[in-house]
């Protein structure tokens, strides 16, 4: 990820649907165009939830990785 982008972070581990999306949505509202939000989550539904959130809101999902049951998403404010 480029360091030129402001990066907000959300640790949503231990939270289950719909809380990671609700918290991410609130944080996205505080960002400016081009700024990014990094989210960590461990809810098995998170990959499909964040893909749907990105499609619905138009905020591009720039990164999505998984390591040992921890999902990492990077969303960019449109």
N, C-alpha and C positions, 0 to 999 in steps of 0.2 A: 504494500500500500504506500502510496506517495505521502511523504511527510508534509507536502504542501497543503494537504487537506486537513482541516480541523477534524479531529476524531473524538466523538463522544463515546462513552462506554456504558453498557448495561450488563450487569451480571444477573441473569434470570435463572440461574441454576437453582433447582429446588422448587421452581414455580411451574404450574401446569396450566394448560389452555383454559381460559383465554389470557391469563395474566402476562406472559411474555409479550404477546402482541399488543395488549393494551398499554403496557409500560413503554414499549418501543414506539408506538404511535404517539404517545405523549411527548417523548423525547424528540422525535422527528419534527414535531411542531416547533421546537425551539431552535432548530438548525436552519442555516441559510442554504441556498442553492449551492450544490457542489460539496457541502460538508457531509461527513460520513458518521454513521453510527455502527459501532461494533457491538454485537450481542453474543453472549455466551449463554447457552441453554442446554438442559439435559432432558427435556420433555421429548419423548419419542415422536410426538406429533409436530414438533417444531419445524422440521424441514418442509413439510407440506404447508404448514401454517404460514411460514415466512415467504414461501414461493407465492402463495395466494395473496398475502399482504402486498408483496411487491407488484404483482399483476393488478390488483385492485387499486392501489394508490398511485402507481406509476413511478415509485421510488425504486431505481434499479438495485437489484441484488448483485453486488459486485463480487462478493466472495461467499463461498459456503464450503466449510470443511467439517470433518468429524474425526475425533480422536478419542478413543476409549469411552465412547458414549457422551462426549461433550461436543456439542455443535457450536460452530462459530460462524456468524453471519456478518457481512459488512453491507450495509444499506447506504445508498447515497441519496441525499435530499434532491429531488428534481427541481 
